[in-house]
Amino acid sequence: MANFKKIRISHFMQYIELLTGGIYERTTTH
């Protein structure tokens, strides 16, 4: 269970990074 939570958190962080990265790219392109 602990391992699953760790993996889930890492995936969530990656998703946030991707999302914020996309927003950052959009703002810089505009």
Short mmCIF file of the C-alpha atoms (twelve columns), coordinates in Angstrom:
data_MODEL
# 
_entry.id   MODEL 
# 
loop_
_atom_site.group_PDB 
_atom_site.id 
_atom_site.type_symbol 
_atom_site.label_atom_id 
_atom_site.label_alt_id 
_atom_site.label_comp_id 
_atom_site.label_asym_id 
_atom_site.label_seq_id 
_atom_site.Cartn_x 
_atom_site.Cartn_y 
_atom_site.Cartn_z 
_atom_site.pdbx_PDB_model_num 
ATOM 1  C CA . MET A 1  0.000 0.000  0.000   1 
ATOM 2  C CA . ALA A 2  2.781 2.426  0.931   1 
ATOM 3  C CA . ASN A 3  4.624 1.653  -2.298  1 
ATOM 4  C CA . PHE A 4  1.465 2.191  -4.325  1 
ATOM 5  C CA . LYS A 5  0.940 5.557  -2.654  1 
ATOM 6  C CA . LYS A 6  4.540 6.542  -3.402  1 
ATOM 7  C CA . ILE A 7  4.168 5.613  -7.069  1 
ATOM 8  C CA . ARG A 8  0.833 7.409  -7.263  1 
ATOM 9  C CA . ILE A 9  2.349 10.583 -5.786  1 
ATOM 10 C CA . SER A 10 5.250 10.480 -8.243  1 
ATOM 11 C CA . HIS A 11 2.841 10.075 -11.143 1 
ATOM 12 C CA . PHE A 12 0.762 12.960 -9.805  1 
ATOM 13 C CA . MET A 13 3.869 15.144 -9.549  1 
ATOM 14 C CA . GLN A 14 4.827 14.265 -13.122 1 
ATOM 15 C CA . TYR A 15 1.324 15.210 -14.274 1 
ATOM 16 C CA . ILE A 16 1.527 18.544 -12.439 1 
ATOM 17 C CA . GLU A 17 4.958 19.207 -13.942 1 
ATOM 18 C CA . LEU A 18 3.633 18.440 -17.418 1 
ATOM 19 C CA . LEU A 19 0.573 20.626 -16.848 1 
ATOM 20 C CA . THR A 20 2.555 23.578 -15.492 1 
ATOM 21 C CA . GLY A 21 5.140 23.114 -18.234 1 
ATOM 22 C CA . GLY A 22 2.411 23.323 -20.882 1 
ATOM 23 C CA . ILE A 23 1.007 26.478 -19.289 1 
ATOM 24 C CA . TYR A 24 4.493 28.002 -19.116 1 
ATOM 25 C CA . GLU A 25 5.098 27.205 -22.780 1 
ATOM 26 C CA . ARG A 26 1.754 28.739 -23.718 1 
ATOM 27 C CA . THR A 27 2.456 31.969 -21.851 1 
ATOM 28 C CA . THR A 28 5.927 32.272 -23.397 1 
ATOM 29 C CA . THR A 29 4.601 31.580 -26.900 1 
ATOM 30 C CA . HIS A 30 1.935 34.283 -26.500 1 
# 
